[in-house]
Amino acid sequence: MHTTTIGVDLAKEVIQVCVVQHGKMLSNTEMMPGAFAAWLSTQRPAMVVFEACSTSNYWKQKATACGHDAQLISAKLVASIRQNQKTDKNDALAIVQASQLTDIQFIKGKNFSQQELQSISKMRELAVRQKVALTNQITALLLEFNIRVSPKSGGLAGVVQTTLEDAENGFSMAFRDALSETWQALLAVHNRIARYDTSLAEAIEANPDCKKLLALESVSSINAVHLYTTLACGDENLFTSARDASACIGLTPVQYSSGGQVKLGAISRKVKNSLVRSHLISGAMAVIHQVVKREPKTAKEQWLKALVERRGKKCAAVALANKTVRTAYAMLRDSTEYRAQPIRA
């Protein structure tokens, strides 16, 4: 148990450092990033708590390398603890105070490999959003002139090409140039997504822990990255059970208990990892569409098909996503491989 706790408020240009020992504040000073890195290396091992933000993973890794017990804490929790006005000094002190709460739950940090995979995934997600936005814009603008996109006309590509090449449709060269530029931008985004997919596949191939998650049903490259970056903890295990891991992604029922009565509802609409949950449920739904069309081959498919008959596809998709997260957590925790259990004849 460390007697010294260091609360660190990370800002863009400066870093506020509050040092508390035996319940007494020793200092609360402002440092530049370079000076803070040098200061960390000269301090005795202590508990260093960072408010979770864009640079907190980097500094957590640095503090851990210097021999400190580094942790990340929720910014929302710090805001609820902070006294008086919002200043860097008050924030740094609130970080220390929040870290000393009974049964505090810290946020799981990411290692360098997880940061790389997450960054590639986020770049791909941005490109996908841009692709959807450009596609919708071109479709809507053409509809303003009663030009409709349909498979019979070759889809969006066929309609745009026809519009640009038709000399008798009355469009000016200015409009044609603008439409052509937007279309080329859309094609460039498609190419970027393809390159991101290649980079992601190469990164997964070089990471054995992430690669083995692909053996799970409903887990694609994107889902494997999400599960690895969310669940893999290395030497630290911040989830006490597989259920806690599933609850972190929002795949367990919301519980409301009072006076000895336990009430379980549906899964929460508001969840921190909503994108991860969305991808997992979409992958589970894809598996369900295939399983219901044929005879089950494994014990899990047999369970899934029976669940679809009892509760419907949507409920079964959430249940399969829940089971996938729990299995992935056990695989990463115990360093095991997944093998589906075939149905015995």
C-alpha positions in Angstrom: 0.0 0.0 0.0 1.5 3.3 -1.1 1.6 6.1 1.4 1.9 8.8 -1.3 -0.7 9.5 -3.9 -0.1 11.7 -6.9 -3.0 13.2 -8.7 -2.3 14.4 -12.2 -4.5 16.7 -14.3 -3.4 16.5 -17.9 -3.9 19.6 -20.1 -2.8 20.4 -23.6 0.3 22.5 -22.7 0.8 22.0 -19.0 0.4 19.3 -16.3 -0.9 19.9 -12.8 0.6 17.6 -10.2 -0.8 17.3 -6.7 1.1 15.2 -4.1 -0.6 13.9 -1.0 1.0 11.9 1.7 -0.7 10.5 4.8 -3.8 12.6 4.0 -1.7 15.9 3.9 -1.1 17.8 0.7 2.6 18.4 0.2 2.4 20.3 -3.1 0.2 21.2 -6.0 2.3 22.6 -8.8 2.2 23.1 -12.5 4.8 21.4 -14.8 5.7 21.2 -18.4 5.4 17.7 -20.0 9.2 17.3 -20.3 9.8 18.4 -16.7 7.0 16.1 -15.5 8.6 13.0 -17.2 11.9 13.8 -15.6 10.2 14.4 -12.2 8.4 11.0 -12.4 11.7 9.2 -12.9 13.2 10.7 -9.7 10.3 10.0 -7.4 9.9 7.0 -5.1 7.3 4.4 -6.1 3.9 5.9 -5.5 0.3 5.7 -6.6 -0.1 8.0 -9.6 -3.7 8.7 -10.7 -4.5 10.3 -14.1 -7.8 11.7 -15.2 -8.8 9.6 -18.2 -8.3 11.7 -21.4 -6.6 11.6 -24.8 -3.0 11.5 -23.4 -3.6 9.5 -20.3 -2.6 6.1 -21.8 0.8 7.5 -22.8 1.5 8.9 -19.3 0.2 5.8 -17.6 2.7 3.7 -19.5 5.5 6.2 -18.6 4.6 6.2 -14.9 4.5 2.4 -14.9 7.9 2.2 -16.5 9.2 4.4 -13.7 8.0 1.9 -11.1 4.8 3.7 -10.0 1.4 2.2 -9.5 -0.4 4.1 -12.3 -4.2 4.3 -12.6 -6.8 6.1 -14.7 -9.9 7.5 -13.2 -13.2 8.7 -14.6 -13.4 12.4 -15.5 -17.1 12.3 -14.5 -16.3 11.0 -11.0 -13.6 13.7 -10.6 -16.1 16.4 -11.5 -18.5 15.2 -8.9 -15.8 15.2 -6.2 -14.2 18.6 -7.1 -14.8 21.4 -4.6 -15.1 25.1 -5.5 -14.5 26.4 -9.0 -13.0 24.4 -11.8 -9.2 25.1 -11.9 -6.2 22.9 -12.6 -5.3 22.8 -8.9 -8.8 21.9 -7.8 -9.0 19.2 -10.5 -5.6 17.6 -9.4 -6.7 17.6 -5.8 -10.1 16.1 -6.7 -8.3 13.3 -8.6 -6.5 12.3 -5.4 -9.7 12.5 -3.3 -11.6 10.4 -5.8 -8.9 7.7 -6.0 -9.3 7.2 -2.2 -13.0 6.4 -2.3 -13.9 2.9 -0.9 -14.1 0.2 -3.6 -13.1 2.7 -6.3 -13.2 1.3 -9.9 -10.4 2.6 -12.1 -10.5 2.7 -15.9 -8.5 0.1 -17.7 -5.6 1.6 -19.6 -4.3 0.4 -23.0 -0.9 -0.8 -23.9 1.0 0.4 -27.0 -0.3 -2.4 -29.2 -3.9 -1.8 -28.2 -3.5 1.9 -28.9 -2.2 1.1 -32.4 -5.1 -1.2 -33.2 -7.6 1.2 -31.8 -6.2 4.1 -33.8 -6.4 2.1 -37.1 -10.0 1.2 -36.2 -11.0 4.8 -35.4 -9.4 6.0 -38.7 -11.5 3.4 -40.5 -14.7 4.4 -38.7 -14.2 8.0 -39.7 -13.7 7.0 -43.3 -16.9 4.9 -43.2 -18.8 7.8 -41.9 -17.4 10.0 -44.6 -18.4 7.4 -47.2 -22.0 7.3 -45.9 -22.2 11.1 -45.9 -20.9 11.5 -49.4 -23.1 8.8 -50.7 -26.2 10.3 -49.1 -25.3 13.8 -50.4 -24.8 12.7 -54.0 -28.0 10.6 -53.9 -30.0 13.5 -52.4 -28.7 16.2 -54.7 -29.4 14.1 -57.8 -32.9 13.5 -56.5 -33.4 17.3 -56.5 -33.4 16.9 -60.3 -35.6 13.8 -60.2 -32.6 11.6 -61.0 -33.1 8.4 -59.0 -30.5 5.8 -58.1 -31.6 2.2 -58.6 -29.9 -1.1 -59.3 -31.5 -1.1 -62.8 -29.6 2.1 -63.7 -26.3 0.7 -62.4 -26.5 2.0 -58.9 -24.9 5.2 -57.8 -21.8 4.8 -60.0 -24.0 4.2 -63.1 -26.2 7.2 -62.5 -23.3 9.6 -61.8 -21.5 8.4 -64.9 -24.6 8.8 -67.1 -25.3 12.2 -65.7 -21.8 13.4 -66.4 -21.7 12.0 -69.9 -25.2 13.0 -71.0 -24.7 16.2 -73.0 -28.4 16.9 -73.4 -29.5 16.9 -69.8 -29.0 20.7 -69.4 -26.4 20.7 -66.7 -23.7 23.3 -66.8 -20.0 22.6 -66.8 -19.7 24.1 -63.3 -22.2 21.6 -61.9 -20.6 18.7 -63.8 -17.2 19.6 -62.4 -18.6 19.8 -58.8 -20.4 16.5 -59.1 -17.2 14.9 -60.6 -15.1 16.2 -57.7 -17.6 14.8 -55.1 -17.7 11.5 -56.9 -13.9 11.3 -57.0 -13.8 12.1 -53.2 -16.2 9.2 -52.6 -14.0 6.8 -54.7 -11.0 8.0 -52.7 -12.7 7.2 -49.4 -13.5 3.7 -50.7 -9.8 3.2 -51.4 -8.9 4.5 -48.0 -11.2 2.0 -46.3 -9.7 -0.8 -48.3 -6.2 0.2 -47.2 -7.3 0.5 -43.6 -8.7 -3.0 -43.8 -5.3 -4.3 -45.1 -3.5 -2.5 -42.3 -5.9 -3.9 -39.7 -5.5 -7.4 -41.0 -1.7 -7.1 -40.9 -1.8 -5.7 -37.3 -4.1 -8.5 -36.2 -1.8 -11.1 -37.8 1.1 -9.7 -35.8 -0.9 -9.9 -32.5 -1.5 -13.5 -31.4 -4.0 -12.5 -28.6 -6.1 -10.5 -31.0 -5.8 -13.1 -33.8 -7.2 -16.0 -31.8 -10.4 -14.1 -31.2 -11.3 -14.5 -34.8 -12.1 -18.2 -34.1 -15.3 -17.0 -32.2 -18.6 -17.0 -34.0 -19.7 -13.6 -35.1 -16.3 -12.1 -34.6 -14.8 -10.3 -37.6 -11.6 -8.3 -37.8 -13.4 -5.2 -36.4 -15.0 -7.1 -33.6 -11.7 -8.8 -32.7 -10.0 -5.4 -32.4 -12.8 -4.0 -30.3 -12.8 -7.1 -27.9 -9.0 -7.0 -27.6 -8.7 -3.3 -26.9 -11.6 -3.4 -24.4 -10.9 -6.7 -22.5 -7.2 -7.4 -22.7 -5.6 -6.3 -19.4 -2.1 -7.8 -19.5 -0.8 -8.2 -15.9 -3.7 -6.1 -14.4 -7.2 -7.6 -14.3 -9.7 -4.8 -13.7 -12.7 -7.0 -14.4 -13.5 -9.3 -11.5 -15.6 -11.6 -13.7 -16.7 -12.3 -17.2 -20.1 -10.8 -16.3 -18.4 -7.5 -15.4 -16.7 -7.4 -18.7 -20.0 -8.0 -20.5 -21.7 -5.3 -18.4 -19.0 -2.8 -19.3 -20.0 -3.2 -23.0 -23.7 -3.0 -22.1 -24.8 -6.5 -22.8 -26.3 -7.4 -19.4 -29.8 -6.4 -18.2 -30.1 -3.2 -16.2 -30.7 -4.0 -12.5 -32.8 -2.0 -10.1 -32.9 -3.6 -6.6 -34.4 -2.2 -3.5 -35.8 -3.6 -0.2 -34.6 -7.1 -1.1 -36.5 -7.1 -4.4 -34.4 -7.6 -7.6 -35.7 -6.3 -10.8 -33.9 -6.9 -14.2 -34.9 -4.9 -17.2 -33.6 -4.7 -20.8 -30.1 -3.7 -21.8 -29.4 0.0 -21.3 -29.8 2.4 -24.2 -27.0 4.6 -22.9 -23.7 2.8 -22.6 -20.0 3.9 -22.8 -19.1 1.2 -25.4 -22.1 1.6 -27.6 -20.1 1.2 -30.9 -18.5 -2.0 -29.7 -21.9 -3.4 -28.6 -23.5 -2.4 -32.0 -20.8 -4.2 -33.9 -21.1 -7.3 -31.7 -24.9 -7.5 -32.1 -24.6 -7.0 -35.8 -22.1 -9.8 -36.1 -24.4 -12.0 -33.9 -27.4 -11.2 -36.1 -25.4 -12.3 -39.2 -24.7 -15.7 -37.6 -28.3 -16.1 -36.6 -29.5 -15.5 -40.2 -27.3 -18.4 -41.3 -28.0 -20.8 -38.3 -31.8 -20.6 -38.7 -31.6 -21.8 -42.4 -29.8 -25.1 -41.6 -29.3 -27.8 -39.0 -27.0 -26.8 -36.1 -23.5 -28.2 -36.3 -22.2 -27.3 -32.8 -23.6 -27.2 -29.3 -23.6 -23.4 -29.4 -25.6 -23.3 -32.7 -28.1 -25.8 -31.1 -28.5 -23.5 -28.1 -28.8 -20.4 -30.4 -31.5 -22.0 -32.6 -33.6 -23.0 -29.6 -33.2 -19.5 -28.2 -34.4 -17.9 -31.5 -37.5 -20.1 -31.4 -38.3 -19.1 -27.8 -37.4 -15.4 -27.7 -36.9 -14.2 -31.3 -33.8 -13.1 -33.3 -33.1 -9.8 -31.6 -33.0 -11.3 -28.1 -30.9 -14.2 -29.3 -28.5 -11.8 -31.0 -27.9 -9.9 -27.7 -27.5 -13.3 -25.8 -24.9 -14.5 -28.4 -23.0 -11.2 -28.2 -23.0 -11.5 -24.4 -21.7 -15.1 -24.6 -19.1 -13.9 -27.1 -17.7 -11.2 -24.8 -17.6 -13.7 -21.8 -15.8 -16.3 -23.9 -13.3 -13.7 -25.3 -12.6 -12.4 -21.7 -11.9 -16.0 -20.5 -9.6 -16.6 -23.6 -7.6 -13.4 -22.9 -7.4 -14.0 -19.2 -6.4 -17.6 -19.3 -4.4 -17.5 -22.6 -6.6 -20.3 -24.1 -7.9 -21.0 -27.6 -11.5 -21.4 -28.6 -12.8 -24.6 -30.0 -16.4 -25.1 -30.9 -18.0 -28.2 -29.5 -19.5 -30.3 -32.3 -22.8 -32.1 -31.9 -22.2 -35.8 -31.4 -24.0 -38.1 -33.8 
